[in-house]
Amino acid sequence: MNPHQYLSGKSILITGAGSGIGRAVAEEVASAGGRAVLLGRTRSALEDVLKKIGGPARGHLLLVADVSDEASLQYAFSVMAESVPCLHGVVANAGINGVWAPLDRLSVEEWDTTLAVNLRGTFLTVRMALPFLKPGGGSVVVVSSINGNRIFSNSGATAYACSKAAQVAFAKMTALEFARDRIRVNVVCPGAIRTGIEDSMETRDIGALHLPVLFPEGDVPLTGGSPGEPGDVAGTIGFLLSDAASHVTGTELYVDGGQSLLQG
């Protein structure tokens, strides 16, 4: 097999596929010969990605759903089943930063929204994908974060950090549970990456929370301080989806250029 087509014949579901890391993963899957099943909330963004990777003519599929909404996601899977009888991989990438605020200024609704998308969404996605993965086995990759796992200095990010820490625990628990079905479950924990996720986040009164921590010049050692690119994460996810990672499960990989080593 052409090594550049390392996902040839494989169908991969990608949530949050309309932008950022999800979009980069879709491009990686398509360039590696795989079939990308794009799932997200915004049809126009998904259509743009679908066009970029070759469209339905290349076997790729577009699904519009909210991963935190069980009925919405169930319908999307029923549509997928009409043309995709089985999956070889799932990338649970959909997520939000949510509201970052002192705990006593964070509403119950704001907490619930962050946990619903980041954690409930991961649970629902993987749970609904199981019948499509079990026939042949496969790979699940959960996109978590260095926040809540290696660093805890982003003041006000309690809901976000808790959701991301829980994703790692979810992956380790399910890695053992799914092993009998030859389904591998791993996690990638990105650091600062150039995506648009910050555009939709809200911060409130977090200035007074910051502790007087002194960091070296630039906080991403490998790049001299610059954030990574979505493709950096997509390449790691591609490896975890591939047969080259056939004996890797229950593991988190940090894709942060060493950033979390400075802030741990």
DODO-625189 format. One record per residue (C-alpha): residue number from 1; residue in one letter; x, y, z. Coordinates in steps of 0.2 Angstrom, whole numbers. Example, Ala and Ser with C-alpha at 12.3 -4.5 7.8 and 13.67 -1.06 7.14 Angstrom:
! DODO-625189
{num: 1	residu: A	x: 62	y: -22	z: 39}
{num: 2	residu: S	x: 68	y: -5	z: 36}
! end
This chain:
! DODO-625189
{num: 1	residu: M	x: 0	y: 0	z: 0}
{num: 2	residu: N	x: 6	y: 18	z: -4}
{num: 3	residu: P	x: 12	y: 24	z: 13}
{num: 4	residu: H	x: 4	y: 41	z: 9}
{num: 5	residu: Q	x: -13	y: 32	z: 8}
{num: 6	residu: Y	x: -12	y: 25	z: 25}
{num: 7	residu: L	x: -31	y: 27	z: 28}
{num: 8	residu: S	x: -36	y: 19	z: 12}
{num: 9	residu: G	x: -53	y: 10	z: 13}
{num: 10	residu: K	x: -56	y: 17	z: 30}
{num: 11	residu: S	x: -71	y: 28	z: 35}
{num: 12	residu: I	x: -68	y: 40	z: 49}
{num: 13	residu: L	x: -81	y: 51	z: 58}
{num: 14	residu: I	x: -75	y: 68	z: 63}
{num: 15	residu: T	x: -85	y: 79	z: 75}
{num: 16	residu: G	x: -82	y: 98	z: 75}
{num: 17	residu: A	x: -76	y: 96	z: 57}
{num: 18	residu: G	x: -81	y: 113	z: 51}
{num: 19	residu: S	x: -66	y: 122	z: 58}
{num: 20	residu: G	x: -49	y: 122	z: 67}
{num: 21	residu: I	x: -42	y: 104	z: 72}
{num: 22	residu: G	x: -58	y: 96	z: 65}
{num: 23	residu: R	x: -56	y: 103	z: 48}
{num: 24	residu: A	x: -37	y: 99	z: 48}
{num: 25	residu: V	x: -41	y: 81	z: 52}
{num: 26	residu: A	x: -54	y: 80	z: 38}
{num: 27	residu: E	x: -40	y: 86	z: 26}
{num: 28	residu: E	x: -28	y: 73	z: 33}
{num: 29	residu: V	x: -40	y: 59	z: 32}
{num: 30	residu: A	x: -44	y: 63	z: 14}
{num: 31	residu: S	x: -26	y: 65	z: 9}
{num: 32	residu: A	x: -22	y: 48	z: 17}
{num: 33	residu: G	x: -36	y: 40	z: 6}
{num: 34	residu: G	x: -49	y: 38	z: 19}
{num: 35	residu: R	x: -67	y: 43	z: 19}
{num: 36	residu: A	x: -72	y: 57	z: 30}
{num: 37	residu: V	x: -88	y: 59	z: 38}
{num: 38	residu: L	x: -90	y: 77	z: 43}
{num: 39	residu: L	x: -101	y: 81	z: 58}
{num: 40	residu: G	x: -104	y: 98	z: 65}
{num: 41	residu: R	x: -117	y: 111	z: 69}
{num: 42	residu: T	x: -114	y: 124	z: 55}
{num: 43	residu: R	x: -119	y: 117	z: 37}
{num: 44	residu: S	x: -110	y: 131	z: 28}
{num: 45	residu: A	x: -94	y: 128	z: 36}
{num: 46	residu: L	x: -95	y: 109	z: 33}
{num: 47	residu: E	x: -99	y: 112	z: 15}
{num: 48	residu: D	x: -84	y: 122	z: 13}
{num: 49	residu: V	x: -73	y: 108	z: 20}
{num: 50	residu: L	x: -82	y: 95	z: 10}
{num: 51	residu: K	x: -78	y: 105	z: -6}
{num: 52	residu: K	x: -60	y: 106	z: -1}
{num: 53	residu: I	x: -58	y: 88	z: 1}
{num: 54	residu: G	x: -67	y: 82	z: -14}
{num: 55	residu: G	x: -85	y: 81	z: -10}
{num: 56	residu: P	x: -97	y: 67	z: -11}
{num: 57	residu: A	x: -89	y: 61	z: -27}
{num: 58	residu: R	x: -74	y: 55	z: -16}
{num: 59	residu: G	x: -86	y: 46	z: -4}
{num: 60	residu: H	x: -86	y: 60	z: 9}
{num: 61	residu: L	x: -101	y: 64	z: 19}
{num: 62	residu: L	x: -108	y: 79	z: 28}
{num: 63	residu: L	x: -119	y: 77	z: 44}
{num: 64	residu: V	x: -127	y: 92	z: 53}
{num: 65	residu: A	x: -130	y: 89	z: 72}
{num: 66	residu: D	x: -126	y: 95	z: 89}
{num: 67	residu: V	x: -116	y: 82	z: 99}
{num: 68	residu: S	x: -124	y: 88	z: 115}
{num: 69	residu: D	x: -141	y: 84	z: 109}
{num: 70	residu: E	x: -145	y: 65	z: 109}
{num: 71	residu: A	x: -160	y: 66	z: 97}
{num: 72	residu: S	x: -150	y: 77	z: 85}
{num: 73	residu: L	x: -135	y: 66	z: 85}
{num: 74	residu: Q	x: -146	y: 50	z: 84}
{num: 75	residu: Y	x: -154	y: 57	z: 68}
{num: 76	residu: A	x: -137	y: 61	z: 60}
{num: 77	residu: F	x: -131	y: 43	z: 64}
{num: 78	residu: S	x: -147	y: 36	z: 56}
{num: 79	residu: V	x: -143	y: 46	z: 40}
{num: 80	residu: M	x: -125	y: 40	z: 40}
{num: 81	residu: A	x: -130	y: 22	z: 41}
{num: 82	residu: E	x: -139	y: 23	z: 24}
{num: 83	residu: S	x: -122	y: 25	z: 16}
{num: 84	residu: V	x: -109	y: 20	z: 29}
{num: 85	residu: P	x: -112	y: 3	z: 36}
{num: 86	residu: C	x: -96	y: 3	z: 47}
{num: 87	residu: L	x: -83	y: 15	z: 54}
{num: 88	residu: H	x: -65	y: 12	z: 56}
{num: 89	residu: G	x: -61	y: 27	z: 66}
{num: 90	residu: V	x: -70	y: 41	z: 77}
{num: 91	residu: V	x: -62	y: 58	z: 81}
{num: 92	residu: A	x: -72	y: 66	z: 95}
{num: 93	residu: N	x: -66	y: 83	z: 92}
{num: 94	residu: A	x: -81	y: 95	z: 95}
{num: 95	residu: G	x: -79	y: 106	z: 109}
{num: 96	residu: I	x: -80	y: 124	z: 116}
{num: 97	residu: N	x: -70	y: 135	z: 128}
{num: 98	residu: G	x: -87	y: 141	z: 136}
{num: 99	residu: V	x: -87	y: 154	z: 149}
{num: 100	residu: W	x: -71	y: 157	z: 159}
{num: 101	residu: A	x: -75	y: 166	z: 176}
{num: 102	residu: P	x: -73	y: 165	z: 194}
{num: 103	residu: L	x: -83	y: 150	z: 201}
{num: 104	residu: D	x: -95	y: 162	z: 211}
{num: 105	residu: R	x: -98	y: 171	z: 194}
{num: 106	residu: L	x: -101	y: 156	z: 184}
{num: 107	residu: S	x: -119	y: 151	z: 182}
{num: 108	residu: V	x: -126	y: 134	z: 183}
{num: 109	residu: E	x: -131	y: 135	z: 165}
{num: 110	residu: E	x: -114	y: 141	z: 159}
{num: 111	residu: W	x: -106	y: 126	z: 168}
{num: 112	residu: D	x: -119	y: 114	z: 161}
{num: 113	residu: T	x: -116	y: 120	z: 143}
{num: 114	residu: T	x: -97	y: 117	z: 144}
{num: 115	residu: L	x: -99	y: 100	z: 151}
{num: 116	residu: A	x: -113	y: 96	z: 139}
{num: 117	residu: V	x: -103	y: 99	z: 123}
{num: 118	residu: N	x: -86	y: 94	z: 129}
{num: 119	residu: L	x: -90	y: 78	z: 139}
{num: 120	residu: R	x: -108	y: 73	z: 136}
{num: 121	residu: G	x: -104	y: 76	z: 117}
{num: 122	residu: T	x: -89	y: 64	z: 118}
{num: 123	residu: F	x: -100	y: 51	z: 127}
{num: 124	residu: L	x: -114	y: 52	z: 115}
{num: 125	residu: T	x: -103	y: 52	z: 100}
{num: 126	residu: V	x: -93	y: 37	z: 105}
{num: 127	residu: R	x: -108	y: 27	z: 112}
{num: 128	residu: M	x: -118	y: 30	z: 96}
{num: 129	residu: A	x: -103	y: 25	z: 85}
{num: 130	residu: L	x: -100	y: 8	z: 94}
{num: 131	residu: P	x: -112	y: -2	z: 83}
{num: 132	residu: F	x: -102	y: 4	z: 68}
{num: 133	residu: L	x: -85	y: 1	z: 76}
{num: 134	residu: K	x: -88	y: -16	z: 83}
{num: 135	residu: P	x: -89	y: -27	z: 67}
{num: 136	residu: G	x: -71	y: -24	z: 62}
{num: 137	residu: G	x: -63	y: -14	z: 77}
{num: 138	residu: G	x: -55	y: 3	z: 75}
{num: 139	residu: S	x: -48	y: 18	z: 83}
{num: 140	residu: V	x: -56	y: 32	z: 94}
{num: 141	residu: V	x: -47	y: 48	z: 96}
{num: 142	residu: V	x: -53	y: 60	z: 109}
{num: 143	residu: V	x: -47	y: 78	z: 108}
{num: 144	residu: S	x: -44	y: 85	z: 125}
{num: 145	residu: S	x: -32	y: 98	z: 131}
{num: 146	residu: I	x: -17	y: 102	z: 141}
{num: 147	residu: N	x: -29	y: 112	z: 152}
{num: 148	residu: G	x: -35	y: 101	z: 167}
{num: 149	residu: N	x: -22	y: 88	z: 163}
{num: 150	residu: R	x: -5	y: 96	z: 164}
{num: 151	residu: I	x: -8	y: 114	z: 168}
{num: 152	residu: F	x: -20	y: 123	z: 179}
{num: 153	residu: S	x: -15	y: 141	z: 178}
{num: 154	residu: N	x: -28	y: 147	z: 166}
{num: 155	residu: S	x: -38	y: 156	z: 179}
{num: 156	residu: G	x: -57	y: 155	z: 177}
{num: 157	residu: A	x: -57	y: 139	z: 166}
{num: 158	residu: T	x: -63	y: 127	z: 179}
{num: 159	residu: A	x: -78	y: 121	z: 169}
{num: 160	residu: Y	x: -67	y: 119	z: 153}
{num: 161	residu: A	x: -53	y: 110	z: 163}
{num: 162	residu: C	x: -64	y: 98	z: 172}
{num: 163	residu: S	x: -72	y: 93	z: 155}
{num: 164	residu: K	x: -55	y: 90	z: 148}
{num: 165	residu: A	x: -49	y: 80	z: 162}
{num: 166	residu: A	x: -64	y: 70	z: 162}
{num: 167	residu: Q	x: -61	y: 66	z: 143}
{num: 168	residu: V	x: -45	y: 58	z: 148}
{num: 169	residu: A	x: -53	y: 47	z: 161}
{num: 170	residu: F	x: -66	y: 42	z: 149}
{num: 171	residu: A	x: -54	y: 37	z: 136}
{num: 172	residu: K	x: -44	y: 26	z: 148}
{num: 173	residu: M	x: -60	y: 18	z: 155}
{num: 174	residu: T	x: -67	y: 14	z: 138}
{num: 175	residu: A	x: -50	y: 8	z: 131}
{num: 176	residu: L	x: -51	y: -7	z: 143}
{num: 177	residu: E	x: -69	y: -9	z: 140}
{num: 178	residu: F	x: -68	y: -9	z: 121}
{num: 179	residu: A	x: -52	y: -19	z: 120}
{num: 180	residu: R	x: -61	y: -36	z: 118}
{num: 181	residu: D	x: -69	y: -28	z: 102}
{num: 182	residu: R	x: -52	y: -23	z: 95}
{num: 183	residu: I	x: -57	y: -4	z: 97}
{num: 184	residu: R	x: -42	y: 7	z: 103}
{num: 185	residu: V	x: -46	y: 23	z: 112}
{num: 186	residu: N	x: -33	y: 37	z: 114}
{num: 187	residu: V	x: -32	y: 55	z: 118}
{num: 188	residu: V	x: -23	y: 70	z: 111}
{num: 189	residu: C	x: -20	y: 85	z: 122}
{num: 190	residu: P	x: -16	y: 100	z: 112}
{num: 191	residu: G	x: -8	y: 116	z: 119}
{num: 192	residu: A	x: -10	y: 133	z: 110}
{num: 193	residu: I	x: -15	y: 130	z: 92}
{num: 194	residu: R	x: -21	y: 143	z: 79}
{num: 195	residu: T	x: -40	y: 139	z: 79}
{num: 196	residu: G	x: -55	y: 150	z: 80}
{num: 197	residu: I	x: -61	y: 143	z: 97}
{num: 198	residu: E	x: -57	y: 158	z: 106}
{num: 199	residu: D	x: -68	y: 169	z: 95}
{num: 200	residu: S	x: -84	y: 161	z: 104}
{num: 201	residu: M	x: -78	y: 161	z: 122}
{num: 202	residu: E	x: -82	y: 173	z: 135}
{num: 203	residu: T	x: -71	y: 179	z: 150}
{num: 204	residu: R	x: -78	y: 187	z: 165}
{num: 205	residu: D	x: -69	y: 195	z: 180}
{num: 206	residu: I	x: -54	y: 184	z: 179}
{num: 207	residu: G	x: -40	y: 197	z: 180}
{num: 208	residu: A	x: -40	y: 197	z: 199}
{num: 209	residu: L	x: -38	y: 178	z: 199}
{num: 210	residu: H	x: -21	y: 177	z: 190}
{num: 211	residu: L	x: -7	y: 172	z: 201}
{num: 212	residu: P	x: 10	y: 180	z: 199}
{num: 213	residu: V	x: 19	y: 167	z: 189}
{num: 214	residu: L	x: 34	y: 171	z: 179}
{num: 215	residu: F	x: 36	y: 162	z: 162}
{num: 216	residu: P	x: 51	y: 162	z: 151}
{num: 217	residu: E	x: 51	y: 172	z: 135}
{num: 218	residu: G	x: 38	y: 163	z: 124}
{num: 219	residu: D	x: 28	y: 149	z: 131}
{num: 220	residu: V	x: 30	y: 136	z: 117}
{num: 221	residu: P	x: 48	y: 131	z: 118}
{num: 222	residu: L	x: 48	y: 121	z: 102}
{num: 223	residu: T	x: 42	y: 136	z: 91}
{num: 224	residu: G	x: 50	y: 150	z: 100}
{num: 225	residu: G	x: 33	y: 155	z: 108}
{num: 226	residu: S	x: 22	y: 153	z: 93}
{num: 227	residu: P	x: 6	y: 143	z: 94}
{num: 228	residu: G	x: 5	y: 126	z: 84}
{num: 229	residu: E	x: -5	y: 124	z: 69}
{num: 230	residu: P	x: -21	y: 113	z: 67}
{num: 231	residu: G	x: -11	y: 101	z: 55}
{num: 232	residu: D	x: 1	y: 98	z: 69}
{num: 233	residu: V	x: -13	y: 90	z: 79}
{num: 234	residu: A	x: -21	y: 82	z: 64}
{num: 235	residu: G	x: -4	y: 72	z: 60}
{num: 236	residu: T	x: -4	y: 65	z: 77}
{num: 237	residu: I	x: -22	y: 60	z: 76}
{num: 238	residu: G	x: -19	y: 52	z: 59}
{num: 239	residu: F	x: -5	y: 41	z: 67}
{num: 240	residu: L	x: -17	y: 36	z: 80}
{num: 241	residu: L	x: -31	y: 31	z: 67}
{num: 242	residu: S	x: -18	y: 21	z: 57}
{num: 243	residu: D	x: -12	y: 3	z: 58}
{num: 244	residu: A	x: 5	y: 10	z: 64}
{num: 245	residu: A	x: -3	y: 13	z: 81}
{num: 246	residu: S	x: -11	y: -4	z: 82}
{num: 247	residu: H	x: -4	y: -8	z: 99}
{num: 248	residu: V	x: -7	y: 9	z: 106}
{num: 249	residu: T	x: -23	y: 12	z: 117}
{num: 250	residu: G	x: -27	y: 21	z: 133}
{num: 251	residu: T	x: -14	y: 34	z: 130}
{num: 252	residu: E	x: -14	y: 53	z: 130}
{num: 253	residu: L	x: -2	y: 62	z: 118}
{num: 254	residu: Y	x: 3	y: 80	z: 122}
{num: 255	residu: V	x: 4	y: 90	z: 106}
{num: 256	residu: D	x: 10	y: 107	z: 113}
{num: 257	residu: G	x: 28	y: 110	z: 108}
{num: 258	residu: G	x: 33	y: 108	z: 126}
{num: 259	residu: Q	x: 21	y: 122	z: 132}
{num: 260	residu: S	x: 14	y: 112	z: 147}
{num: 261	residu: L	x: 32	y: 107	z: 153}
{num: 262	residu: L	x: 34	y: 125	z: 157}
{num: 263	residu: Q	x: 18	y: 128	z: 165}
{num: 264	residu: G	x: 15	y: 111	z: 175}
! end
